[in-house]
């Protein structure tokens, strides 16, 4: 369980157009790769989007060639945060 004051600070950050993003660089079969996980507010401000991408760096701009390209929308900020924790092991 995340303390309420931390949730409020995270929400304020996201509402101030500073999305939360965690990047992990690694090497697979000698090639540079990256995992990117983020939480941002929808442009129309009706909810939140959690994204998770896993890809070789050379294919960064080609989602069809990513190992994973996942998006999930949430109406509630706390639900989005807990989804990050439960599904991607993100800790705040």
N, C-alpha and C positions, 0 to 999 in steps of 0.2 A: 504494500500500500504506500502510495506516495503522499507525503504531507501536503495538506491543502495549500500552504504558502508556496511550495515549489510548483504545484499545478498552476497557481495563479500567475507566477512569474513566467512560466513557460507560455501560458496563454497570452499574456501581455506581449511577449516577444513575437509570437506568431501573428498577433493582431497588428503589430507595428511593422509588418512586412519583412520580418527576419525569420525565415523558416528555420526549422531545426533539421540539420543534415549531419549524418555520420557516414564517413567514407573509410573504407578499409582497402588498402592496396595489398596485392599479393602476386605471386608468380605461379603460373600453371604451365607445365610442359615448356618451361623456359621463356614464356611470354608474360608480359605485364598484364595484370587483370585488376579489376576493381569491383567492390560492392558498395553501392550507394543506397542509403535508406534515409527517407526524409518525411517530414510532416509540414504541411503548409495549409494556409487558408485558401479556400476556393476564391477565384477572382470575383465572383458575384457575392461573396461573403455569406453564403447560405450554408456553409459547412467546411469540412476539412478533407484533405487528401493525404493518404499515406502512400508513398511509393517505395518500391524496392527493386533495384536493378543489380544484376551481376553480369559482367561482360569482360571480354578482352578489350584492352585499351584501344586497339586498332579498330574496334567495332563500336566505339562509344556512341557515335551518332547514327547507328543503324540498329534500332530496337529489335528488328526481326532476327538479328544474329546474336542477341543477348542470351545468356544461359537462363536468366530470369528477367522478366519485365512485368512487374505486378503493380496494380493500382487498386486502392480501395477507398471509398468515400464514406464519410461519417458526418452526421448532423451534430453530434456532441463531441466537444474537444476531449473530455476525459476518456471517452470510448476510444478515440484515436490513439491517445497516449498509451492506454492499457493494451491496445492491439499491438503497438510497437514493442512493448515489453514482452508480451506473451508469444508473439510470432517471430520476432527478430532478436530477442535477447538484449534489447536496448535498456540500459539502466540510467536513471536520472538521479 
